[in-house]
Amino acid sequence: MRKKIITLFIMLCFTGFNTLHAQDSDGDGITNINDLDDDNDGIPDTSEGYCTNSLFDAGWFGNAPLSTQNQDGLWASAPSNPSSITYAGAHNNAVVATAAPFTFGTGLTFSTNGGTLSRWLLTGVDATTLSAAKTGNDYAQYSFTTPASMTGYREFSKFGWADDNDNGTYKVGVEVSTNGFLSAGTLLLQDFQVVDGSGSGYEYKATTTLINLVRLLPNTTYTFRVYIYGAAAASTTLSYEDFQFGTCLSADTDGDGTPDFLDLDSDNDGCLDAIEGDENVTISMLVNAGGTVTVGTGSAANQNLCATVNCMNAQGVPNMVNSGGTADIGNDVGQGAGSSQNTSINACICYKPSTISGTVLNTPYGISSLGRAGGISNWPMVRKGAWTAMESKTKGFVPNRLTTVQKNALVPAEGMMVYDTTLDCLSIYDGSGWKCFSNQTCPDNL
């Protein structure tokens, strides 16, 4: 392809497990494609590293050699610099091990353009609907195989087409199969209008209108069929050029094979993501998770904030962390990631007094080695009823160590604290006497 083109890119981010079917991972009645929080921990998928760094991985351009149908390169960042198109390598080796030349279905008549050998001219596009195009075998077919060593949670993230300004419009529908269409494929896109850009120069279009969701697996052959239909007239000659597909990766902080947006304990520290998010979720708010979402080996229970169809908004985000919700502090939708992706911070390690009564006051001063201090986590103010809050997983705090006799010889002041080595407890003077604190507990609001 050596001339200015119209390139149409269809951006597709889609999820799922090991099958080519619609998923509802958290069992809340909203499919992943429409769900902003696929594991119902209150943290939106986009805040859990969903589908990042999307680039093209392989393309069929007809350039090497000219007029062939080989998979012959990729324009990874297309269409970032359309005036200077740069093809790099054959494909992304992390995604593509081998790729076959593309073919046309038996329902299409095609030939190369004498002036532009990297472009195909199609005639006989008489189907007006996707169903008719499937019946008539009016398609271009592309196949590739993933490497056995492919790692991570990788998904198709975009497709791209090119058109060169001087022929008619048509529509495309896209299906994908893992058995070469021996059985019905999975529909990804339907009725996308390919625009005739005559006289308008370079154009770019994107759509996120998806129908089903797919994840890539190692050592698997994927076949796309791009059905072509809806020409202005059956006698119209259409141009068909470059095709590319791209993928993206989703974060997997603990490396357990489950991406963070489907992992109820993303850092596998034993403290659930719903608790480690940046809003005021309490242990009592947790419920047994529905669907197929799960935790790593470090957590004791599969729990999140919503397991039914009545506890989230229309986008699948649990109500209690949305504006006005019982745990909401940001007056927005969902909660931030907090420390859910930080293995050095466990938000479930904390303490509370045995009883709380009277006016609840903020704690104005604190020392923490867990990295939670500051406005985002509202620490130590979120710990109520103390002058000072201290917390750590690895650091010890050592107050003065006195025997009971030595302690009783003091002239005490309210709030004075010592460690009583005779009674083996932390002893605090409350204004009327020394109180021995020997049982540690955890606040309901972590």
C-alpha positions as CSV (number, residue, x, y, z in Angstrom):
1,M,0.0,0.0,0.0
2,R,1.8,3.1,-1.2
3,K,-0.8,5.7,-1.5
4,K,-3.0,7.7,0.8
5,I,-5.8,5.7,2.2
6,I,-8.9,5.9,4.3
7,T,-8.4,3.7,7.3
8,L,-11.2,2.6,9.4
9,F,-10.3,1.2,12.8
10,I,-12.8,-0.6,15.0
11,M,-11.7,-0.5,18.6
12,L,-12.8,-3.6,20.4
13,C,-12.1,-4.3,24.1
14,F,-13.7,-7.4,25.3
15,T,-13.4,-9.9,28.1
16,G,-14.3,-13.4,29.0
17,F,-12.8,-16.6,30.2
18,N,-11.9,-19.6,28.1
19,T,-14.9,-19.7,25.8
20,L,-16.2,-17.5,23.0
21,H,-19.5,-16.6,24.7
22,A,-20.9,-13.7,26.6
23,Q,-19.8,-13.6,30.3
24,D,-21.3,-12.4,33.5
25,S,-18.4,-13.1,35.8
26,D,-19.9,-11.7,39.0
27,G,-23.4,-13.1,38.4
28,D,-25.2,-9.8,38.9
29,G,-27.2,-10.1,35.7
30,I,-25.1,-7.6,33.7
31,T,-22.8,-9.1,31.1
32,N,-19.1,-8.1,31.3
33,I,-19.4,-6.2,28.0
34,N,-21.8,-3.7,29.8
35,D,-20.5,-4.1,33.3
36,L,-18.1,-1.4,34.6
37,D,-17.1,-3.6,37.6
38,D,-16.9,-7.2,36.6
39,D,-16.0,-8.6,40.0
40,N,-18.3,-6.3,42.1
41,D,-15.5,-5.2,44.5
42,G,-16.6,-1.6,43.9
43,I,-13.4,-0.7,42.1
44,P,-14.1,-0.1,38.4
45,D,-12.4,-2.3,35.9
46,T,-10.4,0.6,34.4
47,S,-8.9,1.3,37.9
48,E,-7.8,-2.4,38.1
49,G,-5.7,-2.3,34.9
50,Y,-8.2,-3.6,32.5
51,C,-7.2,-3.8,28.8
52,T,-4.2,-1.4,28.8
53,N,-1.5,-0.6,26.2
54,S,-3.5,-1.6,23.2
55,L,-1.4,-2.0,20.0
56,F,-1.8,-3.8,16.7
57,D,-0.1,-7.2,16.5
58,A,-0.5,-8.3,12.9
59,G,-1.7,-7.1,9.5
60,W,-2.3,-8.3,6.0
61,F,-1.2,-5.5,3.6
62,G,-0.5,-7.1,0.3
63,N,3.0,-5.5,0.2
64,A,5.4,-8.4,0.6
65,P,5.4,-9.3,-2.2
66,L,2.9,-7.0,-3.9
67,S,-0.6,-8.4,-4.6
68,T,-0.1,-11.4,-2.4
69,Q,-2.4,-12.2,0.5
70,N,0.3,-12.9,3.1
71,Q,0.3,-11.7,6.6
72,D,3.2,-9.4,6.0
73,G,3.6,-6.7,8.7
74,L,2.0,-4.5,11.3
75,W,1.5,-0.8,11.8
76,A,1.5,-1.1,15.6
77,S,0.4,2.5,16.4
78,A,-2.0,3.0,13.5
79,P,-3.2,5.6,12.7
80,S,-1.0,7.8,14.8
81,N,1.0,9.2,11.9
82,P,-0.9,8.6,8.6
83,S,1.3,10.7,6.5
84,S,4.3,8.5,7.3
85,I,3.1,4.9,7.6
86,T,5.8,2.6,9.1
87,Y,5.5,-1.1,8.9
88,A,7.5,-3.1,11.5
89,G,8.3,-6.8,11.4
90,A,5.9,-9.5,10.4
91,H,3.9,-9.6,13.7
92,N,4.1,-9.3,17.4
93,N,5.8,-12.6,18.5
94,A,4.2,-12.4,21.9
95,V,0.8,-12.9,20.3
96,V,1.3,-14.5,16.9
97,A,3.4,-17.7,16.3
98,T,2.2,-18.3,12.8
99,A,-0.3,-16.7,10.4
100,A,-1.8,-17.9,7.1
101,P,-2.4,-15.8,4.0
102,F,-6.0,-14.5,3.9
103,T,-8.6,-15.9,1.5
104,F,-11.9,-14.7,0.1
105,G,-15.1,-16.7,0.4
106,T,-16.6,-18.4,-2.7
107,G,-19.3,-15.8,-2.9
108,L,-17.0,-12.9,-3.9
109,T,-15.3,-12.2,-7.2
110,F,-12.0,-10.4,-6.7
111,S,-9.0,-9.1,-8.6
112,T,-6.1,-6.8,-7.9
113,N,-6.1,-3.2,-9.0
114,G,-3.7,-2.6,-11.9
115,G,-2.5,0.7,-10.4
116,T,-2.4,-0.4,-6.8
117,L,-1.4,-4.0,-6.5
118,S,-1.9,-4.0,-2.7
119,R,-5.7,-3.4,-3.2
120,W,-8.4,-5.8,-4.2
121,L,-11.5,-5.0,-6.2
122,L,-14.6,-6.9,-5.3
123,T,-17.7,-7.5,-7.4
124,G,-20.8,-9.6,-6.8
125,V,-21.5,-8.1,-3.3
126,D,-25.2,-8.6,-3.6
127,A,-26.0,-9.5,0.0
128,T,-27.9,-6.7,1.9
129,T,-27.7,-8.3,5.4
130,L,-25.1,-10.1,7.5
131,S,-27.3,-13.2,7.4
132,A,-27.3,-13.1,3.6
133,A,-23.5,-12.6,3.4
134,K,-23.0,-15.6,5.6
135,T,-25.3,-17.7,3.4
136,G,-23.6,-16.5,0.3
137,N,-20.0,-16.9,1.6
138,D,-19.2,-13.2,1.0
139,Y,-16.2,-12.8,3.3
140,A,-12.5,-12.3,3.8
141,Q,-10.9,-14.8,6.2
142,Y,-7.9,-14.4,8.3
143,S,-6.2,-16.9,10.6
144,F,-3.3,-16.9,13.1
145,T,-2.1,-19.2,15.9
146,T,-0.9,-18.0,19.3
147,P,2.4,-19.2,20.8
148,A,2.3,-21.9,23.4
149,S,4.4,-19.6,25.6
150,M,1.9,-16.8,25.6
151,T,1.3,-15.4,29.1
152,G,-1.0,-13.0,30.8
153,Y,-4.7,-12.2,30.4
154,R,-4.7,-10.9,26.8
155,E,-7.8,-9.8,24.7
156,F,-8.5,-8.6,21.3
157,S,-8.6,-4.9,21.5
158,K,-9.0,-3.5,18.0
159,F,-9.4,-4.2,14.3
160,G,-8.5,-2.0,11.4
161,W,-9.4,-1.7,7.7
162,A,-8.3,0.6,4.9
163,D,-10.1,2.0,1.9
164,D,-8.7,4.3,-0.7
165,N,-11.3,7.0,-1.5
166,D,-12.6,6.0,-4.9
167,N,-15.2,3.2,-4.6
168,G,-18.6,2.6,-3.0
169,T,-19.7,2.1,0.6
170,Y,-20.4,-1.2,2.2
171,K,-20.9,-2.8,5.6
172,V,-19.0,-5.4,7.5
173,G,-19.8,-7.9,10.2
174,V,-17.1,-9.8,12.1
175,E,-17.1,-13.3,13.5
176,V,-14.4,-15.3,15.2
177,S,-13.9,-19.1,15.6
178,T,-11.4,-21.4,17.2
179,N,-12.3,-24.4,15.1
180,G,-12.1,-22.9,11.6
181,F,-15.9,-22.4,11.5
182,L,-16.6,-26.1,11.6
183,S,-19.3,-24.8,14.0
184,A,-21.0,-21.4,14.2
185,G,-18.6,-18.6,15.0
186,T,-19.0,-15.9,17.7
187,L,-20.4,-12.6,16.4
188,L,-18.3,-9.6,17.4
189,L,-19.6,-6.8,15.2
190,Q,-22.6,-6.2,12.9
191,D,-23.6,-3.6,10.3
192,F,-20.6,-1.4,10.6
193,Q,-20.7,1.1,7.8
194,V,-17.5,1.4,5.8
195,V,-17.5,5.0,4.6
196,D,-16.6,6.1,1.1
197,G,-14.0,8.9,1.6
198,S,-13.9,10.2,-1.9
199,G,-12.3,13.6,-1.9
200,S,-12.1,13.8,1.9
201,G,-8.6,12.5,2.4
202,Y,-7.6,10.5,5.4
203,E,-10.4,9.5,7.8
204,Y,-10.5,7.6,11.1
205,K,-13.5,6.0,12.8
206,A,-13.7,4.1,16.0
207,T,-16.5,2.1,17.6
208,T,-16.9,0.2,20.8
209,T,-20.2,-1.4,19.8
210,L,-19.6,-5.0,20.7
211,I,-21.8,-8.1,20.8
212,N,-19.6,-10.8,22.4
213,L,-16.3,-10.9,24.3
214,V,-13.2,-13.0,23.7
215,R,-10.0,-13.8,25.5
216,L,-6.9,-15.2,23.8
217,L,-5.5,-18.6,24.9
218,P,-2.0,-20.1,24.2
219,N,-1.5,-22.4,21.3
220,T,-4.9,-21.7,19.8
221,T,-5.8,-20.9,16.2
222,Y,-8.2,-18.0,15.8
223,T,-10.0,-17.4,12.5
224,F,-11.8,-14.1,11.7
225,R,-14.4,-13.9,8.9
226,V,-15.1,-10.3,7.8
227,Y,-18.5,-10.5,6.0
228,I,-19.0,-7.8,3.3
229,Y,-22.5,-6.7,2.4
230,G,-24.8,-3.7,2.0
231,A,-23.3,-2.2,-1.2
232,A,-25.3,0.6,-2.8
233,A,-25.9,-1.8,-5.8
234,A,-24.9,-5.3,-6.5
235,S,-23.1,-4.1,-9.7
236,T,-20.9,-1.7,-7.6
237,T,-17.2,-2.5,-7.6
238,L,-15.8,-2.2,-4.1
239,S,-12.2,-1.7,-2.9
240,Y,-10.9,-3.8,-0.1
241,E,-7.4,-3.3,1.4
242,D,-5.5,-3.7,4.6
243,F,-6.7,-5.6,7.7
244,Q,-5.1,-5.6,11.1
245,F,-6.0,-6.8,14.6
246,G,-4.6,-5.8,17.9
247,T,-4.6,-7.0,21.5
248,C,-4.2,-5.6,25.0
249,L,-3.2,-6.9,28.4
250,S,-5.0,-6.7,31.7
251,A,-3.0,-6.3,35.0
252,D,-2.5,-9.4,37.2
253,T,-0.7,-8.0,40.3
254,D,-0.2,-11.3,42.1
255,G,0.6,-13.3,39.0
256,D,-2.0,-16.0,39.8
257,G,-3.5,-16.1,36.3
258,T,-6.6,-14.1,37.2
259,P,-6.5,-10.5,36.1
260,D,-7.1,-7.8,38.8
261,F,-10.5,-6.9,37.4
262,L,-11.8,-10.4,38.1
263,D,-9.6,-11.1,41.2
264,L,-11.2,-10.4,44.6
265,D,-7.8,-10.2,46.2
266,S,-5.6,-8.7,43.5
267,D,-2.4,-8.5,45.5
268,N,-3.1,-11.9,47.3
269,D,-2.3,-10.4,50.7
270,G,-5.3,-11.9,52.4
271,C,-7.3,-8.7,52.5
272,L,-10.1,-8.4,50.0
273,D,-10.0,-5.7,47.3
274,A,-13.5,-4.4,48.4
275,I,-11.9,-3.6,51.8
276,E,-8.6,-2.2,50.4
277,G,-10.4,0.2,48.1
278,D,-10.3,3.9,49.1
279,E,-13.8,4.2,50.5
280,N,-15.3,3.2,53.9
281,V,-16.3,-0.4,53.1
282,T,-16.8,-2.5,56.3
283,I,-16.5,-6.2,56.8
284,S,-20.2,-6.4,57.6
285,M,-21.0,-5.1,54.1
286,L,-19.3,-8.1,52.4
287,V,-21.4,-10.9,50.9
288,N,-20.5,-14.2,49.4
289,A,-19.6,-13.6,45.7
290,G,-21.7,-14.8,42.9
291,G,-20.7,-15.9,39.4
292,T,-17.2,-17.2,38.8
293,V,-15.1,-14.5,40.4
294,T,-12.6,-15.8,43.0
295,V,-9.6,-14.9,45.2
296,G,-6.0,-16.2,45.3
297,T,-4.7,-18.7,47.8
298,G,-4.0,-16.0,50.4
299,S,-7.6,-15.0,51.1
300,A,-10.0,-17.0,53.2
301,A,-13.3,-16.3,51.4
302,N,-14.7,-15.3,48.0
303,Q,-16.5,-12.1,49.1
304,N,-17.4,-8.8,47.4
305,L,-20.1,-6.2,47.7
306,C,-22.9,-7.5,45.5
307,A,-24.0,-10.9,44.3
308,T,-27.6,-10.3,43.1
309,V,-29.4,-8.1,40.5
310,N,-30.7,-5.6,43.1
311,C,-27.5,-4.1,44.7
312,M,-25.8,-2.3,41.8
313,N,-26.5,0.5,39.4
314,A,-27.3,0.1,35.7
315,Q,-23.6,-0.2,34.9
316,G,-22.9,-3.0,37.4
317,V,-21.2,-0.9,40.1
318,P,-22.3,-1.8,43.7
319,N,-24.6,0.9,45.1
320,M,-22.9,1.2,48.5
321,V,-19.8,2.8,46.9
322,N,-21.7,5.0,44.5
323,S,-22.8,8.6,45.3
324,G,-24.9,8.5,48.5
325,G,-24.1,4.9,49.3
326,T,-23.4,3.7,52.8
327,A,-19.6,3.5,52.1
328,D,-19.3,6.4,49.8
329,I,-16.9,9.2,50.6
330,G,-16.2,10.6,47.1
331,N,-19.7,11.4,45.9
332,D,-19.0,9.5,42.7
333,V,-19.4,6.1,41.1
334,G,-17.3,3.3,42.6
335,Q,-14.2,3.5,44.7
336,G,-10.5,3.9,43.9
337,A,-8.0,1.1,44.0
338,G,-6.7,2.2,47.4
339,S,-4.1,-0.4,48.5
340,S,-5.7,-3.4,46.7
341,Q,-2.7,-3.6,44.3
342,N,0.0,-3.0,46.8
343,T,1.5,-6.2,48.3
344,S,3.3,-4.2,51.0
345,I,0.1,-2.8,52.5
346,N,-2.6,-4.9,54.1
347,A,-5.6,-2.8,55.1
348,C,-7.1,-5.6,57.2
349,I,-4.4,-5.2,59.9
350,C,-5.8,-2.9,62.5
351,Y,-7.2,-2.7,66.1
352,K,-10.1,-1.2,67.9
353,P,-11.0,-0.5,71.6
354,S,-13.1,-3.1,73.3
355,T,-16.0,-0.6,73.8
356,I,-16.9,2.7,72.2
357,S,-19.3,5.1,73.9
358,G,-20.1,8.9,73.9
359,T,-19.3,11.3,71.2
360,V,-17.2,9.8,68.4
361,L,-14.1,12.0,67.8
362,N,-11.4,11.8,65.1
363,T,-7.9,10.7,65.9
364,P,-5.7,13.7,65.1
365,Y,-2.3,12.1,65.1
366,G,-0.9,8.8,63.8
367,I,2.3,6.9,62.9
368,S,2.0,4.3,60.2
369,S,4.4,2.0,58.3
370,L,1.6,0.8,56.1
371,G,1.6,3.8,53.8
372,R,-2.1,4.8,54.5
373,A,-1.6,8.2,56.0
374,G,-3.2,11.1,54.2
375,G,-6.4,12.4,52.8
376,I,-7.1,9.6,50.3
377,S,-7.5,7.0,53.0
378,N,-8.6,9.5,55.6
379,W,-6.1,8.0,58.1
380,P,-5.7,8.3,61.0
381,M,-9.0,10.4,61.2
382,V,-10.9,7.3,60.3
383,R,-9.8,5.7,63.5
384,K,-12.0,7.2,66.2
385,G,-11.6,8.1,69.8
386,A,-7.8,8.3,70.2
387,W,-5.1,11.0,70.6
388,T,-2.7,8.8,68.6
389,A,-3.0,5.9,66.2
390,M,0.0,3.7,65.4
391,E,0.0,0.7,63.0
392,S,2.6,-1.6,61.4
393,K,3.0,-5.1,60.1
394,T,6.8,-5.3,60.8
395,K,7.6,-2.5,63.2
396,G,7.2,-2.8,67.0
397,F,6.2,0.1,69.3
398,V,7.8,-0.3,72.8
399,P,6.4,2.0,75.6
400,N,8.0,2.2,79.0
401,R,8.1,-1.2,80.7
402,L,7.3,-1.2,84.4
403,T,6.2,-3.7,87.0
404,T,2.8,-3.2,88.7
405,V,4.6,-1.9,91.8
406,Q,6.6,0.6,89.8
407,K,3.5,1.7,87.9
408,N,1.5,2.2,91.1
409,A,4.2,4.5,92.5
410,L,3.8,7.0,89.6
411,V,1.8,10.2,89.8
412,P,-0.4,9.3,86.9
413,A,-2.1,11.6,84.4
414,E,-5.1,10.7,82.3
415,G,-3.9,9.0,79.1
416,M,-0.6,7.8,80.6
417,M,0.4,4.5,79.1
418,V,3.0,1.9,80.2
419,Y,3.6,-1.8,79.6
420,D,2.9,-3.7,82.8
421,T,5.5,-6.5,82.9
422,T,3.8,-8.1,85.9
423,L,0.4,-8.4,84.3
424,D,1.8,-8.7,80.7
425,C,-0.6,-6.1,79.3
426,L,-0.7,-2.5,78.1
427,S,-1.8,-0.4,81.0
428,I,-3.5,2.9,80.5
429,Y,-4.6,5.4,83.2
430,D,-8.2,6.7,82.5
431,G,-8.4,9.3,85.2
432,S,-9.8,6.9,87.8
433,G,-7.4,4.0,87.7
434,W,-5.1,1.8,85.5
435,K,-6.8,-0.3,82.9
436,C,-5.2,-3.4,81.5
437,F,-5.6,-3.9,77.7
438,S,-4.7,-7.5,76.8
439,N,-7.2,-8.4,73.9
440,Q,-6.6,-7.0,70.5
441,T,-9.5,-6.6,68.1
442,C,-10.3,-5.0,64.7
443,P,-12.6,-2.1,64.0
444,D,-15.7,-2.9,61.9
445,N,-14.7,-0.1,59.5
446,L,-11.3,-1.1,58.3
